[in-house]
């Protein structure tokens, strides 16, 4: 697909996207998005948003999702390095509650595709990071939710030193766990 590769992560359609990259004396060129590639992964919605976040070392953003109209996402680090995590929250999925993680960085130029119904979050590993998101489907503030980043039922292994605490927003620090998410019927967290 135009020099780009998709590497399944063994969790639904979640996949690493290896971009097309070329470098010469002028500089470099990197392509991380191609509509046909996302269609092959099952992304039915067209791209509706492009946004980015800038965060400092130790910031953890997540684990976020949108219900009842979930969005797919393609996430990449334009500067710095992050530990990026997806959790399958699709009620009918045999992988419900399972997670996968990978390092995204400006150096490895990788992106990750997160299908609709996945929670997403990341921890900044470098001194700072600029992270870009492509999203399909309209953003719905009323459906914006999340689950706790360190819920023991999910068991995400974050690359934190013993006793190290990430920097969280007040909202992210108060997100419910998976049990509460189930109790609410899988709706807004």
HELIX and SHEET records of a PDB file:
HELIX    1   1 UNK A   35  UNK A   41  1                                   7    
HELIX    2   2 UNK A  141  UNK A  143  5                                   3    
HELIX    3   3 UNK A  170  UNK A  173  1                                   4    
HELIX    4   4 UNK A  178  UNK A  183  1                                   6    
SHEET    1   A 6 UNK A   5  UNK A  11  0                                        
SHEET    2   A 6 UNK A  14  UNK A  18 -1                                        
SHEET    3   A 6 UNK A 111  UNK A 114 -1                                        
SHEET    4   A 6 UNK A  72  UNK A  79 -1                                        
SHEET    5   A 6 UNK A 128  UNK A 136 -1                                        
SHEET    6   A 6 UNK A  47  UNK A  56 -1                                        
SHEET    1   B 2 UNK A  20  UNK A  24  0                                        
SHEET    2   B 2 UNK A  27  UNK A  31 -1                                        
SHEET    1   C 5 UNK A  99  UNK A 105  0                                        
SHEET    2   C 5 UNK A  81  UNK A  88 -1                                        
SHEET    3   C 5 UNK A 118  UNK A 124 -1                                        
SHEET    4   C 5 UNK A  60  UNK A  66 -1                                        
SHEET    5   C 5 UNK A 144  UNK A 146 -1                                        
END                                                                             
